[in-house]
């Protein structure tokens, strides 16, 4: 109890609270700009933390990342341009609601469910961190292989229209993921002698190109009509959210739990959690035909999942020093720099600092409600700007975001090329979300497949030898076979009806 009181004293210091507020505003801005991801927001704060004490330094990282993950939903809903990769999973769904005049409702739901998911992840982080970290460490390459396949299977569920077109889009993403020499054999593939392709095609410029640049091209060729502004403004985003939470309680809780479980796995993170949650939401929905037309169910489940995953990613980072995602990979370096070496001893040697981190997590998510409301209210002004003015400004931000990753003009070219590709795909009614999913998971799939085959000496039975791997494998295969099973059951039912 003494350590908890010391932690509250550390966090409630005016200097720490001021740092949290500034980091929150910075995170909201970075997350709302397409291309400037939550990881980038965290990385940009590292030099700022050099002269800070441990608690305000970590508070900066926690607050900025939580704000940025939510803020990515704002341009996704209003402009169909996700601010972060985690927002890309349900970007089209949220924008479809905006086109139907429901921007206020979808952004309010995104905010509330982000807070609910974040608080769920924090509770799990505080209460079961060591237990979940132990569970996550039981995942070998076999379990990760099936988990990635399960994630890729979601491409069929998130693809509107024909599943075959969704599969083609997914294969394009997997092909993109093979570029470069960052593969198990370290052999350069599809580089065409270009050094810039040696490290592969980065996710951020590809994502900016496929979502943002394609939208700019579409507007240039066929200017859109006036923006769909809410009738009352967007200051009343909380109206009706209590009823919505009661109606969507199962998807929100399922997304929070799923995000926490995936976030606790080293290397998974909020991006994968959001994609899988959206796919599962459609799979188990009573109205799957509404997905892709502006349906709130997928938005609330995936929104809760990415924020709960953000908190859960700290579980392996704090307990074992293994990064749960790219953000905690950066934070671990700061922890070492501040003398808070991650590991079991951290809870013994610096308990007050760890409790302070937990309190900052709670504070950041509660602060997200008023600051998120303010950001959404201000965001309506974006829709008031004429598109002929807004689109060039967006394109400028896209160029800056793509260039800032590696300070490379080549990435700007990649962004433009994939903008053209996405425009061509969508013109022929191929969904682009599975392409991004394939790029996100392709490298992980190959790495774990090759590693598993080496361990098993080529024996495929080894993929079902471990209980966890067998469970995930059976679940994945059953999902693949579910259309055939349902068809067979319908035929049997029809035959029984005819006989009677």
Backbone torsions as a table, in degrees:
resi	resn	phi	psi	omega
1	UNK	NA	-36.3	179.0
2	UNK	-60.6	-41.7	-178.8
3	UNK	-66.8	-33.8	178.3
4	UNK	-66.5	-42.5	177.9
5	UNK	-64.0	-39.8	176.3
6	UNK	-62.4	-38.5	179.5
7	UNK	-64.0	-42.9	178.1
8	UNK	-62.1	-39.2	177.8
9	UNK	-62.7	-38.9	179.0
10	UNK	-65.4	-43.6	-175.3
11	UNK	-75.0	-37.1	-175.8
12	UNK	-81.4	6.1	173.0
13	UNK	-62.8	133.8	-178.1
14	UNK	-54.9	-35.9	179.0
15	UNK	-64.4	-41.3	179.5
16	UNK	-67.9	-43.4	179.4
17	UNK	-62.6	-39.5	176.7
18	UNK	-64.3	-39.4	177.9
19	UNK	-63.6	-42.1	179.4
20	UNK	-61.8	-43.1	-179.1
21	UNK	-64.0	-45.8	179.7
22	UNK	-64.2	-41.3	178.5
23	UNK	-64.4	-35.0	178.8
24	UNK	-64.8	-45.6	179.1
25	UNK	-64.1	-40.0	178.3
26	UNK	-64.0	-43.7	179.8
27	UNK	-63.5	-39.9	178.0
28	UNK	-62.2	-42.1	-179.7
29	UNK	-66.2	-48.0	-176.7
30	UNK	-64.3	-43.9	-178.8
31	UNK	-65.3	-30.0	-177.1
32	UNK	-80.6	-11.6	179.1
33	UNK	-95.1	117.1	-179.8
34	UNK	-54.7	127.0	178.8
35	UNK	103.5	-27.9	179.5
36	UNK	-93.5	92.6	-168.2
37	UNK	-80.1	172.8	176.2
38	UNK	-62.7	-36.1	176.9
39	UNK	-62.5	-41.3	179.1
40	UNK	-66.1	-38.4	177.6
41	UNK	-60.1	-42.5	178.9
42	UNK	-65.9	-44.2	-178.7
43	UNK	-63.7	-39.1	-179.2
44	UNK	-67.1	-21.7	-179.4
45	UNK	-85.7	-12.6	-176.9
46	UNK	-56.8	-49.1	179.3
47	UNK	-61.4	-30.1	-178.9
48	UNK	-68.0	-28.7	-175.5
49	UNK	-81.6	-7.1	-175.4
50	UNK	-56.5	-40.8	-175.2
51	UNK	-98.1	9.5	-178.5
52	UNK	-95.2	158.8	171.1
53	UNK	-72.0	164.6	-176.2
54	UNK	-55.9	-47.8	-173.9
55	UNK	-65.3	-51.3	177.7
56	UNK	-63.9	-30.2	179.0
57	UNK	-64.5	-47.8	179.4
58	UNK	-71.0	-33.7	177.9
59	UNK	-60.1	-38.1	175.9
60	UNK	-56.0	-50.6	-176.4
61	UNK	-63.6	-47.1	-176.9
62	UNK	-61.3	-49.3	-174.9
63	UNK	-67.1	-46.8	-177.3
64	UNK	-62.1	-42.0	-178.2
65	UNK	-68.0	-41.2	179.3
66	UNK	-62.6	-42.8	179.5
67	UNK	-66.8	-41.9	-176.6
68	UNK	-65.7	-38.6	180.0
69	UNK	-60.8	-43.0	177.4
70	UNK	-70.8	-44.3	-174.0
71	UNK	-59.2	-25.5	177.5
72	UNK	-62.4	-20.1	178.7
73	UNK	-72.5	-25.2	-172.8
74	UNK	-66.8	-56.4	177.3
75	UNK	-66.8	-26.7	177.5
76	UNK	-63.1	-44.3	-178.8
77	UNK	-74.3	-40.9	-173.9
78	UNK	-82.4	-35.9	-170.7
79	UNK	-124.2	-0.6	-175.8
80	UNK	62.5	36.4	179.7
81	UNK	-133.1	94.4	-174.7
82	UNK	-61.7	134.5	178.8
83	UNK	-74.6	-27.8	179.2
84	UNK	-135.1	158.5	177.9
85	UNK	-58.1	-32.8	179.9
86	UNK	-64.1	-30.7	-179.4
87	UNK	-78.1	-15.9	-175.9
88	UNK	-65.3	-26.8	-175.3
89	UNK	-60.4	-38.7	-176.1
90	UNK	-121.5	20.8	-178.8
91	UNK	-61.1	-48.6	-177.0
92	UNK	-65.6	-36.5	178.9
93	UNK	-64.3	-46.5	-179.1
94	UNK	-65.1	-41.0	-179.9
95	UNK	-67.4	-33.6	176.2
96	UNK	-61.8	-36.5	176.7
97	UNK	-67.7	-37.6	177.0
98	UNK	-63.0	-41.2	179.4
99	UNK	-65.6	-22.4	176.6
100	UNK	-89.4	7.1	179.5
101	UNK	82.6	20.1	-176.7
102	UNK	-114.3	33.4	-179.1
103	UNK	-60.4	-41.4	-179.5
104	UNK	-61.3	-42.5	-177.9
105	UNK	-67.9	-45.9	-175.3
106	UNK	-70.9	-37.2	178.8
107	UNK	-72.3	-35.6	174.7
108	UNK	-62.8	-42.4	178.3
109	UNK	-65.5	-40.3	178.4
110	UNK	-61.1	-42.9	-179.3
111	UNK	-65.2	-51.4	-176.4
112	UNK	-63.2	-43.2	-178.5
113	UNK	-71.8	-29.2	174.0
114	UNK	-63.3	-42.8	179.0
115	UNK	-67.0	-44.2	179.2
116	UNK	-60.7	-47.2	179.0
117	UNK	-62.6	-41.6	178.9
118	UNK	-63.1	-43.3	179.1
119	UNK	-65.8	-37.7	177.0
120	UNK	-61.0	-46.8	179.5
121	UNK	-62.5	-37.0	-179.8
122	UNK	-67.1	-43.3	179.3
123	UNK	-59.6	-44.0	178.5
124	UNK	-65.4	-41.7	179.0
125	UNK	-58.3	-45.4	-176.4
126	UNK	-71.0	-40.7	-170.9
127	UNK	-89.1	-32.6	-171.3
128	UNK	-130.2	24.3	-176.6
129	UNK	-54.3	-53.1	-178.1
130	UNK	-62.0	-40.1	-178.0
131	UNK	-64.8	-46.5	-179.2
132	UNK	-68.3	-34.2	178.2
133	UNK	-65.0	-39.5	176.6
134	UNK	-62.3	-41.7	179.0
135	UNK	-63.4	-43.1	-179.1
136	UNK	-63.1	-34.2	-178.8
137	UNK	-72.3	-13.7	176.2
138	UNK	-76.1	-10.8	179.6
139	UNK	-77.2	116.1	174.2
140	UNK	-99.6	-171.7	180.0
141	UNK	-63.2	-28.6	179.3
142	UNK	-65.1	-46.4	179.9
143	UNK	-66.4	-40.9	179.6
144	UNK	-64.2	-35.9	178.7
145	UNK	-59.7	-47.7	-179.5
146	UNK	-69.0	-35.6	178.8
147	UNK	-63.2	-42.1	178.7
148	UNK	-66.3	-41.8	177.2
149	UNK	-61.0	-37.5	177.0
150	UNK	-62.7	-41.1	177.3
151	UNK	-63.8	-41.7	179.0
152	UNK	-67.1	-32.7	177.5
153	UNK	-59.7	-29.5	179.3
154	UNK	-63.1	-18.5	178.8
155	UNK	-60.0	-34.2	179.2
156	UNK	-68.7	-35.0	-177.6
157	UNK	-77.8	-35.1	-176.6
158	UNK	-84.5	-9.9	-179.1
159	UNK	-83.9	116.2	176.9
160	UNK	-72.4	153.2	177.3
161	UNK	80.7	-137.8	-173.7
162	UNK	-76.1	127.0	177.7
163	UNK	-59.8	-30.6	-179.2
164	UNK	-61.9	-39.8	178.4
165	UNK	-68.0	-35.6	174.8
166	UNK	-63.3	-38.8	178.4
167	UNK	-66.5	-40.3	177.2
168	UNK	-61.9	-44.2	178.1
169	UNK	-61.1	-40.8	177.7
170	UNK	-62.4	-42.7	-179.6
171	UNK	-64.6	-33.9	175.3
172	UNK	-62.4	-43.3	177.6
173	UNK	-62.7	-41.7	177.7
174	UNK	-65.2	-35.5	176.6
175	UNK	-64.3	-43.3	178.4
176	UNK	-59.7	-38.3	-177.5
177	UNK	-67.0	-16.7	-178.7
178	UNK	-84.5	-9.7	-176.6
179	UNK	-68.2	139.2	176.1
180	UNK	102.4	-175.3	-178.5
181	UNK	-108.3	6.2	179.7
182	UNK	-83.5	65.9	178.4
183	UNK	-132.8	169.0	-176.0
184	UNK	-55.7	-31.5	-179.7
185	UNK	-88.9	-6.8	-176.9
186	UNK	52.8	38.7	-179.8
187	UNK	-106.6	127.7	-178.8
188	UNK	-67.0	124.1	-178.6
189	UNK	-122.2	135.5	176.6
190	UNK	54.5	35.1	178.9
191	UNK	-92.7	-20.3	178.1
192	UNK	52.7	33.4	177.3
193	UNK	75.1	10.3	-178.7
194	UNK	-96.6	121.7	-177.9
195	UNK	-62.9	-34.5	-177.2
196	UNK	-63.5	-21.9	-179.8
197	UNK	-91.1	-2.8	-177.3
198	UNK	-60.5	-38.5	-178.6
199	UNK	-90.4	9.1	176.9
200	UNK	86.5	-179.7	177.7
201	UNK	-93.9	121.0	-175.6
202	UNK	-72.1	147.2	-177.3
203	UNK	-63.1	-44.5	-171.5
204	UNK	-62.6	-51.3	178.4
205	UNK	-63.3	-34.0	177.1
206	UNK	-65.0	-44.8	-178.9
207	UNK	-65.5	-43.5	178.4
208	UNK	-60.3	-43.4	-179.2
209	UNK	-63.2	-46.5	-173.1
210	UNK	-73.0	-30.6	-179.4
211	UNK	-98.7	-45.1	-173.1
212	UNK	-88.8	-52.7	-176.2
213	UNK	-64.6	-38.3	177.8
214	UNK	-60.9	-35.6	178.2
215	UNK	-68.2	-39.1	177.4
216	UNK	-63.6	-43.6	178.9
217	UNK	-62.1	-43.1	-178.8
218	UNK	-61.4	-40.9	179.3
219	UNK	-68.4	-38.3	-179.2
220	UNK	-63.1	-36.1	-178.2
221	UNK	-83.8	-31.5	179.9
222	UNK	-145.0	86.6	-176.7
223	UNK	-53.4	134.3	-178.0
224	UNK	-75.9	161.3	176.6
225	UNK	-75.9	-169.7	-178.7
226	UNK	-62.9	149.6	-178.7
227	UNK	-65.7	152.0	-179.3
228	UNK	-87.6	90.4	-177.5
229	UNK	-85.8	140.3	175.9
230	UNK	-63.2	148.7	-175.6
231	UNK	-66.1	-34.2	-173.0
232	UNK	-101.3	0.7	-167.3
233	UNK	88.4	-179.0	-176.2
234	UNK	-118.6	35.5	178.2
235	UNK	-90.6	-12.5	-175.9
236	UNK	-110.2	46.2	-175.0
237	UNK	-68.9	-20.3	-177.5
238	UNK	-86.4	-9.4	-179.6
239	UNK	-66.2	126.1	178.0
240	UNK	83.6	-0.6	-177.6
241	UNK	-73.0	-29.5	176.4
242	UNK	-63.3	-44.5	177.5
243	UNK	-63.6	-41.9	179.8
244	UNK	-61.9	-41.7	179.4
245	UNK	-63.2	-38.0	177.9
246	UNK	-67.4	-39.9	-179.8
247	UNK	-69.2	-36.1	-175.6
248	UNK	-107.7	28.5	-176.0
249	UNK	-60.0	-42.6	-178.1
250	UNK	-64.7	-50.4	177.7
251	UNK	-60.0	-39.7	-178.4
252	UNK	-65.3	-46.5	179.8
253	UNK	-67.7	-39.2	178.2
254	UNK	-64.1	-42.7	177.9
255	UNK	-64.5	-40.9	178.9
256	UNK	-63.0	-45.0	-179.9
257	UNK	-66.5	-43.5	179.9
258	UNK	-64.3	-43.8	178.6
259	UNK	-61.7	-39.4	178.7
260	UNK	-64.8	-44.3	-179.2
261	UNK	-64.1	-43.3	-179.3
262	UNK	-72.9	-38.6	179.6
263	UNK	-62.6	-30.7	-180.0
264	UNK	-74.1	-11.9	178.6
265	UNK	-82.8	125.5	-179.5
266	UNK	-56.0	127.5	174.9
267	UNK	88.0	-2.3	-177.6
268	UNK	-84.4	-79.0	173.1
269	UNK	91.7	178.4	-173.3
270	UNK	-67.5	-33.0	-177.1
271	UNK	-59.9	-52.8	-178.7
272	UNK	-65.7	-38.5	179.8
273	UNK	-59.7	-42.3	-178.5
274	UNK	-66.1	-42.7	-179.7
275	UNK	-63.4	-47.1	-178.1
276	UNK	-65.9	-40.6	-179.3
277	UNK	-63.1	-41.1	179.7
278	UNK	-65.3	-42.6	178.6
279	UNK	-63.1	-42.7	179.8
280	UNK	-67.8	-35.8	178.2
281	UNK	-59.4	-44.2	178.9
282	UNK	-69.1	-37.9	-177.2
283	UNK	-63.0	-39.7	-174.9
284	UNK	-102.1	6.1	179.6
285	UNK	-72.7	149.0	174.3
286	UNK	-78.1	-16.9	-179.8
287	UNK	-129.4	62.9	-177.2
288	UNK	-64.5	-21.7	-179.0
289	UNK	-68.6	-17.2	-179.8
290	UNK	-81.3	-17.1	-178.8
291	UNK	-65.3	136.2	-177.8
292	UNK	93.7	-9.3	-179.6
293	UNK	-108.2	2.9	-176.8
294	UNK	103.3	60.6	-176.3
295	UNK	-113.5	128.3	-171.4
296	UNK	-72.1	-22.7	-171.7
297	UNK	-59.4	-47.8	-179.6
298	UNK	-67.3	-32.9	-178.9
299	UNK	-66.1	-45.9	-176.6
300	UNK	-69.2	-37.1	-178.7
301	UNK	-70.1	-45.4	180.0
302	UNK	-70.4	-35.6	177.9
303	UNK	-63.6	-41.0	176.6
304	UNK	-66.4	-37.0	-176.8
305	UNK	-66.6	-43.1	-175.3
306	UNK	-69.5	-32.3	178.9
307	UNK	-77.2	-34.9	176.8
308	UNK	-69.3	-34.2	177.6
309	UNK	-65.3	-33.3	-179.7
310	UNK	-60.8	-43.6	178.8
311	UNK	-72.3	-41.6	-177.0
312	UNK	-65.7	-26.4	-179.9
313	UNK	-63.3	-18.3	177.9
314	UNK	-78.3	-14.1	-177.5
315	UNK	-62.4	-59.2	177.7
316	UNK	-66.3	-26.9	-179.3
317	UNK	-67.2	-45.6	-177.2
318	UNK	-77.5	-40.2	-172.1
319	UNK	-81.8	-36.1	-175.5
320	UNK	-125.6	-2.0	-179.6
321	UNK	72.8	19.9	178.7
322	UNK	-104.3	119.6	-176.2
323	UNK	-65.0	133.2	177.2
324	UNK	-80.7	-26.3	177.7
325	UNK	-156.4	-173.8	-176.6
326	UNK	-67.0	-30.4	-180.0
327	UNK	-68.3	-48.2	-179.9
328	UNK	-69.7	-22.4	173.7
329	UNK	-62.7	-38.9	176.7
330	UNK	-71.1	-42.6	-176.2
331	UNK	-64.4	-35.3	179.9
332	UNK	-58.5	-40.0	177.0
333	UNK	-61.2	-40.1	178.2
334	UNK	-67.6	-38.9	178.3
335	UNK	-60.0	-44.6	177.4
336	UNK	-63.2	-41.0	-178.6
337	UNK	-62.9	-31.3	-178.7
338	UNK	-93.7	7.9	178.0
339	UNK	77.9	13.0	177.4
340	UNK	-102.4	66.5	-174.6
341	UNK	-60.2	121.5	-178.6
342	UNK	-61.7	146.5	179.0
343	UNK	144.9	172.9	-179.2
344	UNK	-57.2	-31.3	-178.8
345	UNK	-70.0	-18.1	179.8
346	UNK	-60.8	-34.2	-179.0
347	UNK	-76.5	-12.8	179.9
348	UNK	-100.0	-44.1	-174.2
349	UNK	-81.6	-35.9	-178.2
350	UNK	-130.4	54.6	-175.3
351	UNK	-62.2	-36.3	-178.4
352	UNK	-64.6	-34.7	178.6
353	UNK	-69.0	-38.4	178.5
354	UNK	-66.6	-43.7	177.2
355	UNK	-62.4	-35.2	177.7
356	UNK	-64.0	-39.2	176.5
357	UNK	-61.9	-43.1	178.2
358	UNK	-61.2	-42.1	179.8
359	UNK	-65.5	-38.4	178.5
360	UNK	-64.3	-39.8	175.4
361	UNK	-56.5	-48.2	179.9
362	UNK	-62.4	-45.5	-179.5
363	UNK	-62.1	-42.6	-178.3
364	UNK	-63.0	-40.1	-179.6
365	UNK	-71.9	-35.4	176.1
366	UNK	-70.0	-36.4	178.3
367	UNK	-67.9	-22.2	179.9
368	UNK	-63.5	-29.3	-179.0
369	UNK	-63.3	-57.3	-179.6
370	UNK	-69.5	-40.8	-177.9
371	UNK	-70.8	-37.0	176.3
372	UNK	-64.5	-40.9	175.5
373	UNK	-58.8	-44.3	179.4
374	UNK	-62.6	-43.4	-179.0
375	UNK	-64.1	-40.8	179.5
376	UNK	-66.6	-40.9	-179.6
377	UNK	-63.4	-41.2	178.5
378	UNK	-70.5	-28.7	-174.9
379	UNK	-66.6	-21.8	179.6
380	UNK	-60.2	-29.1	179.7
381	UNK	-62.3	-25.5	178.0
382	UNK	-62.1	-40.4	-179.0
383	UNK	-70.1	-21.7	179.8
384	UNK	-78.3	-20.4	-178.8
385	UNK	-71.1	131.6	177.7
386	UNK	-56.5	139.7	-176.1
387	UNK	-60.8	-32.7	-179.8
388	UNK	-65.7	-21.4	175.3
389	UNK	-92.4	-41.4	-174.1
390	UNK	-67.9	-42.6	-174.4
391	UNK	-62.1	-44.7	175.6
392	UNK	-61.7	-35.5	178.6
393	UNK	-66.3	-42.4	178.1
394	UNK	-62.0	-43.6	178.9
395	UNK	-60.5	-37.5	177.3
396	UNK	-63.7	-45.2	177.4
397	UNK	-61.7	-38.1	178.9
398	UNK	-62.6	-43.8	179.4
399	UNK	-62.4	-44.2	179.2
400	UNK	-63.3	-44.1	-179.6
401	UNK	-62.8	-42.8	179.8
402	UNK	-68.3	-39.2	-178.5
403	UNK	-69.7	-36.1	-172.5
404	UNK	-67.6	-19.0	-176.4
405	UNK	-62.9	-53.9	-178.3
406	UNK	-125.1	13.0	-174.4
407	UNK	52.2	47.0	-172.8
408	UNK	-127.3	127.9	174.6
409	UNK	-67.7	-26.8	179.6
410	UNK	-59.0	-40.5	179.4
411	UNK	-63.9	-31.7	175.8
412	UNK	-64.9	-41.5	176.2
413	UNK	-63.0	-40.4	176.5
414	UNK	-60.0	-44.5	178.8
415	UNK	-57.5	-47.5	-178.7
416	UNK	-65.6	-41.3	-179.4
417	UNK	-62.6	-43.3	-179.0
418	UNK	-75.6	-22.6	171.1
419	UNK	-63.0	-43.4	177.2
420	UNK	-65.6	-41.6	179.1
421	UNK	-60.9	-46.3	-178.8
422	UNK	-64.4	-39.1	178.0
423	UNK	-60.6	-43.4	178.4
424	UNK	-65.2	-40.5	179.1
425	UNK	-62.9	-47.9	-176.8
426	UNK	-69.2	-31.4	176.9
427	UNK	-62.0	-26.9	178.3
428	UNK	-103.9	16.9	175.0
429	UNK	63.4	35.1	169.8
430	UNK	-95.4	126.9	178.7
431	UNK	-69.4	145.5	-178.6
432	UNK	-99.1	-16.7	-179.9
433	UNK	-58.9	-43.4	178.0
434	UNK	-61.1	-28.9	177.0
435	UNK	-62.5	-45.9	178.6
436	UNK	-63.7	-41.2	178.8
437	UNK	-61.2	-42.9	178.2
438	UNK	-62.1	-39.2	178.3
439	UNK	-67.3	-39.6	-179.1
440	UNK	-64.9	-42.5	-171.2
441	UNK	-101.7	-10.2	-174.4
442	UNK	-59.5	-48.1	-179.3
443	UNK	-62.8	-41.5	179.6
444	UNK	-65.4	-37.2	178.7
445	UNK	-62.4	-49.3	-177.9
446	UNK	-65.2	-43.8	-178.4
447	UNK	-59.0	-47.3	-176.8
448	UNK	-74.6	-30.7	176.6
449	UNK	-65.7	-49.7	-178.5
450	UNK	-64.4	-44.3	179.2
451	UNK	-59.8	-43.1	-179.3
452	UNK	-65.7	-41.3	179.9
453	UNK	-65.6	-36.4	177.3
454	UNK	-65.5	-45.3	179.0
455	UNK	-60.1	-41.3	-174.3
456	UNK	-87.1	0.1	-177.4
457	UNK	56.4	37.6	176.5
458	UNK	81.2	4.7	-178.0
459	UNK	-86.2	112.5	-177.1
460	UNK	-67.2	-21.2	179.9
461	UNK	-63.5	-23.4	-179.1
462	UNK	-64.4	-22.1	179.7
463	UNK	-69.8	-12.3	177.9
464	UNK	-119.1	10.0	-174.5
465	UNK	-76.2	-33.4	-178.7
466	UNK	-91.2	141.7	-176.0
467	UNK	-56.8	-44.9	-179.2
468	UNK	-64.5	-44.3	179.6
469	UNK	-63.3	-41.6	179.9
470	UNK	-62.9	-42.4	178.7
471	UNK	-62.3	-47.0	178.9
472	UNK	-65.1	-40.2	-179.3
473	UNK	-64.0	-45.8	179.6
474	UNK	-63.5	-42.0	179.4
475	UNK	-61.8	-43.3	-179.9
476	UNK	-63.8	-45.3	-178.8
477	UNK	-66.1	-37.5	177.5
478	UNK	-63.7	-37.8	177.0
479	UNK	-64.2	-41.2	177.2
480	UNK	-60.5	-40.3	-174.8
481	UNK	-86.5	-7.4	-173.6
482	UNK	-58.1	-38.7	177.1
483	UNK	-61.8	-40.5	179.0
484	UNK	-66.8	-39.3	179.9
485	UNK	-64.9	-44.8	179.3
486	UNK	-62.6	-39.9	179.6
487	UNK	-63.7	-42.3	179.4
488	UNK	-64.8	-39.2	179.0
489	UNK	-66.7	-39.0	178.1
490	UNK	-64.0	-41.6	178.6
491	UNK	-63.7	-40.2	179.9
492	UNK	-65.6	-41.2	178.8
493	UNK	-63.9	-42.0	179.6
494	UNK	-65.1	-39.8	179.6
495	UNK	-65.8	-40.5	179.1
496	UNK	-65.2	-36.1	178.4
497	UNK	-65.1	-41.3	179.1
498	UNK	-64.4	-40.7	-178.7
499	UNK	-65.4	-33.8	-179.1
500	UNK	-84.5	NA	NA
